[in-house]
Amino acid sequence: MQLNAIIEKDENGYFAYIPEFKGCYSQGDTFEDALTNIREAAELYLESLDDEEKNSLKDKSFFIAPINVQPLKAV
């Protein structure tokens, strides 16, 4: 199963989450650590689902698309 992992860097390291799995988050000191940890979190998340929930995931499509927006002007 292919999922989208979003990984953000801040002053404390890397924060990772999977938008498809509500509440599936992890972190790491390095990008590679965060990626490994979120993969493990996703596997554990999948283990917690029953067969019906797992099957429903197969029917969903998720897309991540970059968009450009303009900030609103202050009034």
ChimeraX commands (.cxc) that place a marker at each C-alpha (Angstrom):
marker #1 position 0.00,0.00,0.00 radius 0.5
marker #1 position 1.39,3.36,-0.95 radius 0.5
marker #1 position 0.71,6.28,1.40 radius 0.5
marker #1 position 1.67,9.93,1.53 radius 0.5
marker #1 position 3.96,10.88,4.41 radius 0.5
marker #1 position 4.31,14.58,5.12 radius 0.5
marker #1 position 7.54,15.47,6.89 radius 0.5
marker #1 position 8.18,18.93,8.29 radius 0.5
marker #1 position 11.41,20.28,9.75 radius 0.5
marker #1 position 11.50,22.67,12.67 radius 0.5
marker #1 position 13.97,23.65,15.38 radius 0.5
marker #1 position 13.30,20.41,17.31 radius 0.5
marker #1 position 13.85,17.97,14.44 radius 0.5
marker #1 position 11.40,16.41,12.02 radius 0.5
marker #1 position 7.67,15.86,12.46 radius 0.5
marker #1 position 5.86,13.34,10.25 radius 0.5
marker #1 position 2.25,12.41,9.65 radius 0.5
marker #1 position 0.08,10.52,7.20 radius 0.5
marker #1 position -3.01,12.49,6.13 radius 0.5
marker #1 position -4.87,9.30,5.17 radius 0.5
marker #1 position -4.59,7.98,8.75 radius 0.5
marker #1 position -6.10,10.36,11.28 radius 0.5
marker #1 position -3.88,10.53,14.35 radius 0.5
marker #1 position -0.90,8.77,12.75 radius 0.5
marker #1 position 2.06,10.95,13.71 radius 0.5
marker #1 position 5.72,10.44,14.49 radius 0.5
marker #1 position 8.98,12.35,14.71 radius 0.5
marker #1 position 12.72,11.96,14.48 radius 0.5
marker #1 position 15.98,13.81,14.93 radius 0.5
marker #1 position 16.77,13.37,11.23 radius 0.5
marker #1 position 14.66,13.11,8.08 radius 0.5
marker #1 position 15.59,9.43,7.79 radius 0.5
marker #1 position 14.59,8.77,11.42 radius 0.5
marker #1 position 11.24,10.48,10.90 radius 0.5
marker #1 position 10.63,8.49,7.71 radius 0.5
marker #1 position 11.47,5.19,9.43 radius 0.5
marker #1 position 9.32,6.09,12.42 radius 0.5
marker #1 position 6.28,7.14,10.39 radius 0.5
marker #1 position 6.52,3.94,8.34 radius 0.5
marker #1 position 6.45,1.95,11.59 radius 0.5
marker #1 position 3.55,4.05,12.90 radius 0.5
marker #1 position 1.60,3.38,9.69 radius 0.5
marker #1 position 2.19,-0.36,10.00 radius 0.5
marker #1 position 0.96,-0.29,13.60 radius 0.5
marker #1 position -2.04,1.78,12.55 radius 0.5
marker #1 position -2.93,-0.78,9.89 radius 0.5
marker #1 position -2.64,-3.60,12.43 radius 0.5
marker #1 position -5.23,-1.86,14.60 radius 0.5
marker #1 position -7.85,-1.87,11.82 radius 0.5
marker #1 position -10.36,-4.65,11.23 radius 0.5
marker #1 position -10.76,-6.20,7.78 radius 0.5
marker #1 position -13.67,-3.95,6.81 radius 0.5
marker #1 position -11.68,-0.80,7.68 radius 0.5
marker #1 position -8.66,-2.08,5.72 radius 0.5
marker #1 position -10.83,-2.82,2.69 radius 0.5
marker #1 position -12.38,0.65,2.80 radius 0.5
marker #1 position -8.88,2.15,2.48 radius 0.5
marker #1 position -8.44,0.45,-0.88 radius 0.5
marker #1 position -11.37,2.43,-2.29 radius 0.5
marker #1 position -10.04,5.83,-1.25 radius 0.5
marker #1 position -7.85,8.09,-3.32 radius 0.5
marker #1 position -5.74,10.85,-1.83 radius 0.5
marker #1 position -3.82,13.49,-3.69 radius 0.5
marker #1 position -1.34,16.06,-2.54 radius 0.5
marker #1 position -1.06,19.02,-4.87 radius 0.5
marker #1 position 0.96,22.21,-4.41 radius 0.5
marker #1 position -1.11,25.36,-4.73 radius 0.5
marker #1 position -0.16,29.03,-4.80 radius 0.5
marker #1 position -2.19,31.46,-2.71 radius 0.5
marker #1 position -1.92,35.18,-2.11 radius 0.5
marker #1 position -2.14,36.47,1.45 radius 0.5
marker #1 position -5.14,38.66,2.13 radius 0.5
marker #1 position -4.39,42.35,2.47 radius 0.5
marker #1 position -4.94,43.85,5.90 radius 0.5
marker #1 position -7.92,46.15,6.06 radius 0.5
marker link #1:1,2 radius 0.2
marker link #1:2,3 radius 0.2
marker link #1:3,4 radius 0.2
marker link #1:4,5 radius 0.2
marker link #1:5,6 radius 0.2
marker link #1:6,7 radius 0.2
marker link #1:7,8 radius 0.2
marker link #1:8,9 radius 0.2
marker link #1:9,10 radius 0.2
marker link #1:10,11 radius 0.2
marker link #1:11,12 radius 0.2
marker link #1:12,13 radius 0.2
marker link #1:13,14 radius 0.2
marker link #1:14,15 radius 0.2
marker link #1:15,16 radius 0.2
marker link #1:16,17 radius 0.2
marker link #1:17,18 radius 0.2
marker link #1:18,19 radius 0.2
marker link #1:19,20 radius 0.2
marker link #1:20,21 radius 0.2
marker link #1:21,22 radius 0.2
marker link #1:22,23 radius 0.2
marker link #1:23,24 radius 0.2
marker link #1:24,25 radius 0.2
marker link #1:25,26 radius 0.2
marker link #1:26,27 radius 0.2
marker link #1:27,28 radius 0.2
marker link #1:28,29 radius 0.2
marker link #1:29,30 radius 0.2
marker link #1:30,31 radius 0.2
marker link #1:31,32 radius 0.2
marker link #1:32,33 radius 0.2
marker link #1:33,34 radius 0.2
marker link #1:34,35 radius 0.2
marker link #1:35,36 radius 0.2
marker link #1:36,37 radius 0.2
marker link #1:37,38 radius 0.2
marker link #1:38,39 radius 0.2
marker link #1:39,40 radius 0.2
marker link #1:40,41 radius 0.2
marker link #1:41,42 radius 0.2
marker link #1:42,43 radius 0.2
marker link #1:43,44 radius 0.2
marker link #1:44,45 radius 0.2
marker link #1:45,46 radius 0.2
marker link #1:46,47 radius 0.2
marker link #1:47,48 radius 0.2
marker link #1:48,49 radius 0.2
marker link #1:49,50 radius 0.2
marker link #1:50,51 radius 0.2
marker link #1:51,52 radius 0.2
marker link #1:52,53 radius 0.2
marker link #1:53,54 radius 0.2
marker link #1:54,55 radius 0.2
marker link #1:55,56 radius 0.2
marker link #1:56,57 radius 0.2
marker link #1:57,58 radius 0.2
marker link #1:58,59 radius 0.2
marker link #1:59,60 radius 0.2
marker link #1:60,61 radius 0.2
marker link #1:61,62 radius 0.2
marker link #1:62,63 radius 0.2
marker link #1:63,64 radius 0.2
marker link #1:64,65 radius 0.2
marker link #1:65,66 radius 0.2
marker link #1:66,67 radius 0.2
marker link #1:67,68 radius 0.2
marker link #1:68,69 radius 0.2
marker link #1:69,70 radius 0.2
marker link #1:70,71 radius 0.2
marker link #1:71,72 radius 0.2
marker link #1:72,73 radius 0.2
marker link #1:73,74 radius 0.2
marker link #1:74,75 radius 0.2
view
